[in-house]
Amino acid sequence: MTGHGVTRAFPAGFRWGTATAAYQIEGSTTADGRGPSIWDTFTARPGRVLDGATGEPACDHYRRYEQDIGLLTELGLPYYRFSIAWSRIMPDGRTIEPRGLAFYDHLVDTLLERGITPMVTLYHWDLPQALQDEGGWPHRDLPVLFADYARTVHKVLGDRVRRWTTINEPFCSAFIGYGNGDHAPGIRDAGAALVAAHHLLLAHGQAAQALRADGGDEQEVSIVLNFAPVLTDVDDAAHREAARKFDFLHNRFFLDPLLGRGYPPGLLADLAHLGTLEPAIADGDLEIIAQPLDVLGVNYYAPVRVVPLDDPEAVSNCPLPGLRGMDVRPPRGELTSLGWEQRPESFTELLLWLRDHCPGLPLVIAENGAAFEDEVVDGRVHDAKRVRYFAGHLAAVHDAIEGGADVRGYLAWSLLDNFEWAMGYTQRFGLVHVDFATQERVVKDSGRFFAEVVARNGL
Ligand code: GBH
């Protein structure tokens, strides 16, 4: 389809939409029997989240979901990726709460009535606190419990929802939640973080088996990974080794086992001094993790720059578990309000690398977007920087498609300004502005820009 003025057309049937996550938008954290999640506990601890912000009221989406779906209709966005709060479905991690299921049941029906295709993420970081009390993701029981939860949700929604993502960004849950402690549950234990990562991958595999067993071949099963393409200034052996260490820990730790290749041997060697990962890998685990993926969800925000240290044993300034002999360098150019570098070329390079690294695996961009400071002026938000970010990154995706990357869709992060985790409400990623005091929504210029791209199926 080449509409008027389109110079870069996307493939026919390209999936356009936006993404959100339950804890970031829903609010109503005690409604209808919902149990506490690790984010309720974490946000209640002084000093963990900026300004003492919590998941209340967020975007009050639990009560305003019809209005928010109305925004999708208004902007003409045909796909919508949202996550389900495990602690609404199972307040204690095990016992079913029908009122929680009913909310998502209505949400799905409302989307379908408007012709919007739901894409469900089962886990976007909000573990039921009761399961953290039993040890959380470093505990070996978690994958089985997660598969039970997946089966429960699928039983209710599986007749209408075809597109399933098991886990969003296991890197973040494991390494930020249990490694550097900046996210819930706020634990700083590198060894535990590695075991958590393995269990998250195992949970994905067991949930994928459960979804397929119950849903047959019609289910599309995916996982969403966050990728950090690695840059160095110099192309010599020491810099390449620094880049390899970061890439293995951040990217291939999660990708390679999913592809049936196990953990890269170099990664196991890099982490041997912590002594926790290999003992956690039981017979058969790697086969379970390697369930065939129908698509891979790719989240891209920014690249990372690294430099080798003279002492290969020196602890890194980047607090990823076990990382040694290299430092992360400051980002360059005009940064987003989170201080992230804007480099669309890295997005293209990543997608072309995936084309080669996992041939035959379709990709969906499950998140991409940027935080900037926005202002409502006369009922408008002129967020020119975000428009430029999206224009540049959509062009980057298009370049990758022309280069042979099998990208099937693009979901902007995010529909709404929302609770940005440890940064509270200070960082805005929305296509739609939210005034958290009044809950008023205002479509930003970037929202209109994205709607035009979607309408034309091109830039
Ligand atoms: C996504 O994660 C989340 O899925 C989404 O919920 C969130 O709102 C959105 O991004 C915006 O933040 O630890 O060295 O890799 C993004 C993953 C992880 C990217 C932390 C930046 C910081 C540097 N982010 N990472 S490092």
Boltz pocket constraint, residues with backbone or C-beta under 6 A from the ligand:
constraints:
  - pocket:
      binder: B
      contacts: [[A, 21], [A, 24], [A, 168], [A, 169], [A, 172], [A, 226], [A, 228], [A, 299], [A, 301], [A, 318], [A, 367], [A, 413], [A, 419], [A, 420], [A, 429]]
      max_distance: 6.0
